[in-house]
Amino acid sequence: MAGDTPPRRFSLRELVERSGVPASTIHHYRRAGMIPPPVREAANRFGYDERHLDALIEIRSHTGEGAECRPRVVAAAIEAFRTRSYGEVTVSEIAETAGVAKGTVYRYFESKEELLTASIEALLADTASRFEAAVDSLGGPKGLTDDPEKTALVFGYLVAGVMPILLELGAKAAKGHEPSADQARRVLRTLAATAGRPFTGRDADEDAAVRSGLGIIKTAFSTVLEWAIGPDWPPDEIDAQPDRPVP
């Protein structure tokens, strides 16, 4: 109606403060369709309102039963593994963050190691979808073919958030943990395929995508290492192209 007052919108930071839910978990819920999509207010800014707060409170109030439980536990595990080493993270802590009983976590995952694996798989899937969206926003593969440095910069920006968990996996592999070594090889292959897929097409076989993406991830990893020794880890934003920030 003409006289209705539009809902007051607030930033992601305000939503985190009011709900007590970490930003990374809110992003996970949004991508999983568990909360309404936010309103885009600017190229790099989204607005939230009471609907989002109510949805988050409802999710956190559940006892853990239902289809949303497993992704909630994975989101809590990602938050934990991103900020602390594998040895410092406990299943009890993950359960508390997810708002479920410890026994509920073990209903979905047999061990903390399985939780780490699920976290990595979720992050890889998210990185793939975000990289594909970023390539589209920058003019598609044709717009990037002649600028591999830009492609590596975009991919490095997205991988930076995954890097702490990947380094943890690499540390376990370096200590002779064979399952971690196998997973590390699969992860690197998946990242290479993710980087190359937009340039080979969806119908190309995985080997072709891996070959196409290897050069990109080498440069991207080098870029991420430069960021890691700088004051801003990861960078808040990058200007891959004027007026077209990475989504």
C-alpha positions as CSV (number, residue, x, y, z in Angstrom):
1,M,0.0,0.0,0.0
2,A,1.1,3.6,-0.7
3,G,1.2,4.5,3.0
4,D,3.2,1.5,4.2
5,T,6.6,2.1,5.7
6,P,9.3,0.0,4.0
7,P,11.1,-2.4,6.4
8,R,14.2,-1.0,8.0
9,R,17.3,-2.6,6.5
10,F,20.6,-3.2,8.3
11,S,24.0,-4.4,7.3
12,L,25.6,-7.8,7.6
13,R,27.6,-6.6,10.6
14,E,24.3,-5.6,12.4
15,L,22.7,-8.9,11.5
16,V,25.7,-10.7,13.0
17,E,25.5,-8.6,16.2
18,R,21.7,-9.0,16.6
19,S,21.6,-12.8,15.8
20,G,24.8,-14.0,17.3
21,V,25.4,-16.0,14.0
22,P,28.9,-15.6,12.4
23,A,29.0,-13.9,9.0
24,S,30.4,-17.1,7.3
25,T,27.4,-19.1,8.7
26,I,24.9,-16.5,7.5
27,H,26.5,-16.7,4.0
28,H,26.2,-20.5,4.1
29,Y,22.5,-20.4,5.2
30,R,21.8,-17.9,2.4
31,R,23.5,-20.1,-0.3
32,A,21.6,-23.1,1.1
33,G,18.3,-21.3,0.7
34,M,17.7,-21.4,4.5
35,I,17.1,-17.7,4.8
36,P,15.6,-15.2,2.4
37,P,17.9,-13.6,-0.2
38,P,19.2,-10.1,0.9
39,V,18.5,-7.0,-1.1
40,R,21.4,-5.7,-3.2
41,E,21.8,-2.0,-2.2
42,A,25.1,-1.5,-4.0
43,A,27.6,-3.5,-6.0
44,N,29.3,-4.8,-2.9
45,R,26.6,-4.3,-0.2
46,F,23.5,-6.2,0.7
47,G,20.7,-5.2,3.0
48,Y,18.9,-7.4,5.6
49,D,15.8,-6.9,7.6
50,E,13.7,-8.5,10.4
51,R,12.8,-11.5,8.1
52,H,16.4,-12.5,8.1
53,L,16.8,-12.1,11.8
54,D,13.6,-14.1,12.5
55,A,14.9,-16.9,10.1
56,L,18.2,-17.1,11.9
57,I,16.6,-17.1,15.3
58,E,14.3,-19.9,14.2
59,I,17.2,-22.0,12.8
60,R,19.2,-21.6,16.0
61,S,16.3,-22.5,18.2
62,H,15.8,-25.9,16.5
63,T,17.1,-28.9,18.4
64,G,18.9,-30.2,15.4
65,E,16.3,-32.4,13.7
66,G,15.3,-31.8,10.1
67,A,17.0,-31.3,6.8
68,E,18.8,-28.1,7.8
69,C,20.8,-29.8,10.6
70,R,23.7,-31.2,8.5
71,P,24.5,-28.0,6.7
72,R,24.3,-26.1,10.0
73,V,26.8,-28.4,11.5
74,V,29.1,-28.1,8.5
75,A,28.8,-24.3,8.6
76,A,29.8,-24.4,12.3
77,A,32.8,-26.7,11.5
78,I,34.0,-24.4,8.7
79,E,33.9,-21.5,11.1
80,A,35.9,-23.4,13.6
81,F,38.5,-24.9,11.3
82,R,39.1,-21.5,9.6
83,T,40.2,-19.9,12.9
84,R,42.0,-22.6,14.8
85,S,44.1,-25.6,14.1
86,Y,42.6,-29.1,13.7
87,G,43.9,-30.2,17.2
88,E,42.3,-27.1,18.9
89,V,38.8,-27.7,17.5
90,T,36.5,-30.0,19.4
91,V,33.2,-31.7,18.3
92,S,31.6,-30.3,21.4
93,E,32.5,-26.7,20.3
94,I,31.1,-27.3,16.8
95,A,27.9,-28.8,18.3
96,E,27.4,-25.7,20.5
97,T,28.0,-23.3,17.6
98,A,25.5,-25.2,15.5
99,G,23.0,-25.3,18.3
100,V,22.7,-29.1,18.4
101,A,23.6,-31.8,20.8
102,K,27.0,-33.5,20.5
103,G,25.3,-36.8,19.8
104,T,23.4,-35.2,16.9
105,V,26.7,-34.3,15.3
106,Y,27.8,-37.9,15.4
107,R,24.6,-38.9,13.8
108,Y,25.8,-37.3,10.6
109,F,29.6,-37.6,11.0
110,E,31.5,-40.4,12.5
111,S,34.5,-38.3,13.5
112,K,36.1,-34.8,13.6
113,E,38.1,-35.9,10.5
114,E,34.9,-36.5,8.6
115,L,33.8,-33.0,9.6
116,L,37.0,-31.6,8.2
117,T,36.4,-33.5,4.9
118,A,32.8,-32.2,4.7
119,S,34.0,-28.7,5.4
120,I,36.5,-28.8,2.6
121,E,34.0,-30.3,0.1
122,A,31.5,-27.6,1.0
123,L,34.1,-24.8,0.5
124,L,35.3,-26.3,-2.8
125,A,31.7,-26.4,-4.1
126,D,31.1,-22.8,-3.0
127,T,34.4,-21.7,-4.6
128,A,33.5,-23.3,-7.9
129,S,30.1,-21.6,-8.0
130,R,31.5,-18.2,-7.0
131,F,34.3,-18.4,-9.5
132,E,31.9,-19.2,-12.3
133,A,29.8,-16.2,-11.3
134,A,32.8,-14.0,-11.1
135,V,33.9,-15.0,-14.6
136,D,30.4,-14.2,-15.9
137,S,30.5,-10.8,-14.2
138,L,33.8,-10.0,-15.9
139,G,32.6,-10.6,-19.4
140,G,32.8,-14.4,-19.6
141,P,35.8,-16.6,-20.6
142,K,36.3,-14.5,-23.8
143,G,36.8,-11.4,-21.7
144,L,39.5,-13.1,-19.6
145,T,41.3,-15.3,-22.1
146,D,43.9,-12.6,-23.0
147,D,44.4,-11.6,-19.3
148,P,45.5,-14.6,-17.3
149,E,46.8,-12.4,-14.5
150,K,43.3,-11.0,-13.9
151,T,41.9,-14.6,-13.9
152,A,44.4,-15.7,-11.3
153,L,43.7,-12.6,-9.2
154,V,40.0,-13.4,-9.1
155,F,40.6,-17.0,-8.3
156,G,43.2,-16.2,-5.7
157,Y,40.7,-13.8,-4.0
158,L,38.1,-16.6,-3.8
159,V,40.6,-19.3,-2.7
160,A,42.1,-17.0,0.1
161,G,39.1,-17.8,2.4
162,V,39.7,-21.6,1.9
163,M,43.4,-21.5,2.4
164,P,43.6,-21.9,6.2
165,I,41.7,-25.2,6.0
166,L,43.7,-26.4,3.0
167,L,46.9,-25.6,4.9
168,E,45.6,-27.7,7.8
169,L,45.0,-30.6,5.5
170,G,48.5,-30.2,4.0
171,A,50.0,-30.3,7.5
172,K,48.2,-33.5,8.2
173,A,49.4,-35.0,4.9
174,A,53.0,-33.9,5.6
175,K,52.9,-35.8,8.8
176,G,52.3,-39.0,6.9
177,H,48.5,-39.3,7.3
178,E,47.8,-41.1,4.0
179,P,44.0,-40.3,3.9
180,S,44.9,-36.6,4.2
181,A,47.5,-36.9,1.4
182,D,44.9,-38.6,-0.9
183,Q,42.4,-35.9,-0.1
184,A,45.0,-33.1,-0.7
185,R,45.6,-34.5,-4.2
186,R,41.9,-34.6,-4.9
187,V,41.5,-31.1,-3.6
188,L,44.3,-29.7,-5.8
189,R,42.9,-31.5,-8.8
190,T,39.4,-30.1,-8.1
191,L,40.8,-26.6,-7.7
192,A,42.6,-26.9,-11.0
193,A,39.4,-28.2,-12.7
194,T,37.4,-25.4,-11.1
195,A,39.8,-22.7,-12.5
196,G,39.9,-24.3,-16.0
197,R,36.2,-25.3,-16.4
198,P,34.9,-21.8,-17.5
199,F,37.5,-21.9,-20.3
200,T,37.0,-25.4,-21.5
201,G,33.2,-25.6,-21.2
202,R,31.0,-27.8,-19.2
203,D,31.2,-30.7,-21.7
204,A,35.0,-31.0,-21.7
205,D,36.5,-33.9,-19.7
206,E,38.1,-33.2,-16.3
207,D,41.6,-33.8,-17.5
208,A,41.2,-30.9,-20.0
209,A,39.8,-28.6,-17.3
210,V,42.7,-29.5,-15.0
211,R,45.3,-28.8,-17.7
212,S,43.6,-25.4,-18.4
213,G,43.5,-24.5,-14.8
214,L,46.9,-25.5,-13.6
215,G,48.6,-22.3,-14.7
216,I,45.8,-20.2,-13.1
217,I,46.1,-21.8,-9.7
218,K,49.9,-21.6,-9.7
219,T,49.7,-17.8,-10.2
220,A,46.7,-17.6,-7.8
221,F,48.6,-19.4,-5.0
222,S,51.5,-17.1,-5.5
223,T,49.2,-14.1,-5.2
224,V,47.6,-15.5,-2.0
225,L,51.1,-16.1,-0.5
226,E,51.9,-12.4,-1.1
227,W,48.7,-11.4,0.6
228,A,49.5,-13.7,3.5
229,I,52.6,-11.8,4.4
230,G,51.0,-8.5,4.1
231,P,48.8,-6.5,6.5
232,D,45.5,-7.5,4.9
233,W,44.6,-11.2,4.9
234,P,42.6,-11.8,2.9
235,P,42.0,-8.4,1.2
236,D,38.6,-6.9,1.8
237,E,38.1,-6.5,-1.9
238,I,39.9,-6.4,-5.2
239,D,39.4,-4.3,-8.3
240,A,39.6,-6.9,-11.0
241,Q,37.9,-4.5,-13.4
242,P,36.7,-0.9,-13.0
243,D,33.2,-0.7,-11.6
244,R,32.9,-4.5,-11.6
245,P,34.0,-5.9,-8.3
246,V,34.2,-9.6,-7.7
247,P,30.9,-10.9,-6.3
